[in-house]
Amino acid sequence: MTGRQSLLRLAVSLVVWWMLIAVILWSLGAMLDQPASLAQCTASSAFLVAIGEVGDWLRRRRRADSAASLHDTSRPT
């Protein structure tokens, strides 16, 4: 997969998650008689998606660092 295809796939994935979470938040608000505007729900969902992506990036980074330290032969054990 090329870099452009990978970037497009990531962007589509993020937009789909963002829209799905916004609709869920909006629906929950309507069901619980605490309605919020769709704009408020999209802002909240953008925040939740950003936090999730940062958490996922940190998890992958930590896993890569621990895997690299396991294969590092220059360090004494």
N, C-alpha and C positions, 0 to 999 in steps of 0.2 A: 504494500500500500504506500502510495506516495505521500509526501508531507501535506500536499494540498488536500488530498482525499481524507487524510487523517484529521486535519483541521476542520474540514467540512463536517465530517462525522461527529466530532466533538461538539461543534456549534449546534448541530441539529439535536443532538442528545441533550445538551443543556437547555435549549429552548423548549423541548418537549417536557422535560422535568419541571421547568419553570412554569409552564402553562398548566400542567397537571396539578402541581401543588397549589397554584393560584385558584383553580376551580374547586379543589377540595376545601381550601380555607374558606372560600366564598360560600360553598354549599353548607359547610359546618356552621358558619355564622348564621345563615338563613334558617337552618334547622333548629338552632338553639335560641332563636329570637334575639340574636345580637348581630344584626347584619352590618357588614362593612362594605364599603364600595369596592368594586372590582379593582380600582386603582390601588387601594390600600392593600388588598390581598396580593396583587402582583408585586408590590414593593416588598411585602413580607416574604413572599416566596422567593424573590430574587436574593434576599438576605439568607434564607435557609439554604438555597442552592449554593451560594458562595461559601458559606460555612462548611457545607458538606464536601465541596470540592477541595477546600483547603485541608480539611481533615483527611481526605483520601490521599492528597498529595503528600502530607506528612507521614501517613502510614506507609505509602510506597517508598518514600525516602528512607524511613527508618529501617524497613525491610532490606532495602538495597545496601544500606550502610552495614547492617549486621551480617549480610551475606558476604560483603567485601572483607569484613574483618575476620570472618571464618577462613577465607582463602588467602589471607595475607601471611606469607611465609617469612617476612622480614621481622615480624614481631616475635619476641620470645614468649613461650607459653608457660 
